[in-house]
Structures are given as structure tokens and as C-alpha cells.
């Protein structure tokens, strides 16, 4: 069975600082990995996804994530945080034979002025 | 940009009552999903639907739940006899293809069972 673990339910960074949100996955077959973002009172929006092509994936709003098989990780980064990045971020996994997405518990990102 | 919409945004109901949550997927999408998120917990898969039938369902999706695509645009989730533990945010999603193709999520319906 597949699963993801997000380290830290809340992360605070200063505006302009590096954003690092951690995600580790577990999968018995090669996974597809996703990061979704949820702004207040909105639905889940796809930031980026890994589908076995390049291990460094670039997404929207300046975010990127690197798939590291040896570490079973898919951490999300952004070089410089902006106030508008404050939201909840969900790491998720899927496999080719299933079409359901398995989500992590989410990390709420706070941006400090 | 096309988006998934859901109604109502909030629903309060009494335990034992039936509720219907409505979703309008993106118009050319063929795969439809329901997920839920109990407060403070993970987003959990409930059911996927393709070609007018359920393609997969989770253990959560027991006999009190049902889904339907009554017409060409709506996709509904019915909870027949609500329980307190059904209180959650329910998300609808749709995609143009199954597998790992991007699923587009709606804003959710917050259901509160009293």
C-alpha cells in the first residue's frame, strides 16, 4: 500500500526566506507524486507532479520538488517565500494501476513579515 | 479557466437525515472522484466513477453512500442516513483521463452532522 508522511503540521518562514516542506513516501511500485496547495476557502490546486521523467520537477508559483528514490523523499522548495504562499500544502502519491490519490495530512505554511 | 464547482458550500443536517452533495465537473472530463477530509485529518479517497459506474471505492464508502451522474453535467454524492462521524469537508474532483492524470478539485462542501 502507498502512503505519504509530511513532517511538520505547521511551518513558519520569514518573507524572502527559503521554503522547505518535507514529504516522504512509501510505495511498493514506482510512484507518481504530487504536491497540492489549498488556499483558504478554496479547493485543492495542483502545484506540481512527478511522473517518472525528470527527478527535479518545476511547478507553478516558483515551487519545485526533487524526487529522491534513495531517500524516498519528495520535498517541496521555493527559494524566496512570498506572503501569498501562506496556505496548506498536501503531498500525495498515486500508482499507475490505481487512479486514487493518497494524501498526506498536510502542512500549513505561515509567512512572517 | 474551467473549474470544478460544488454546492452547497456548507451543509448542516441532523443525524439520520439524508444529504446530497452536488458537483459539476469540468465539462470534457470523464473521470470523477469524491474525497473527504475530517477536521485535522488526511484527505481520504472515497470513490472513483467512470463510464457511469464505480471504478473503485474505499472501505469508507459503505452502503450508506452512493454516487450518481444524473445528467450530463452533475455528479452527486448521497449519504443516506448521516452519522456524527460523517462530519467532514467533501471534495469532488475530475480528470480527463484516469491513472496519474491531473485531478482537478472543487472547493469542497463542509458537512456538519448534529
Contacts between the chains, C-beta under 8 A, distances in Angstrom:
chain1	res1	chain2	res2	distance
A	32	B	100	3.9
A	36	B	105	7.5
A	41	B	107	6.9
A	42	B	107	5.5
A	43	B	3	7.8
A	43	B	4	6.7
A	43	B	6	8.0
A	43	B	91	6.6
A	43	B	105	4.1
A	43	B	106	4.9
A	43	B	107	4.3
A	43	B	108	6.1
A	44	B	43	7.4
A	44	B	91	6.5
A	44	B	93	7.7
A	44	B	105	3.8
A	45	B	105	7.3
A	46	B	102	5.3
A	46	B	103	7.7
A	46	B	104	7.6
A	49	B	100	7.2
A	49	B	102	6.9
A	51	B	100	5.5
A	90	B	43	6.4
A	92	B	43	7.9
A	94	B	99	7.7
A	94	B	100	5.4
A	96	B	99	5.7
A	96	B	100	6.6
A	98	B	56	6.9
A	99	B	31	6.7
A	99	B	48	5.7
A	99	B	55	7.2
A	99	B	56	7.0
A	99	B	95	7.9
A	99	B	98	4.1
A	99	B	99	5.5
A	99	B	100	7.8
A	100	B	33	7.3
A	100	B	45	4.1
A	100	B	48	6.1
A	100	B	56	6.0
A	100	B	58	7.5
A	101	B	35	7.7
A	101	B	45	6.6
A	101	B	103	6.3
A	102	B	45	7.0
A	103	B	35	7.7
A	103	B	42	5.3
A	103	B	43	3.9
A	103	B	44	7.4
A	104	B	42	6.6
A	105	B	41	6.8
A	105	B	42	5.0
A	106	B	42	7.5
A	106	B	43	7.6
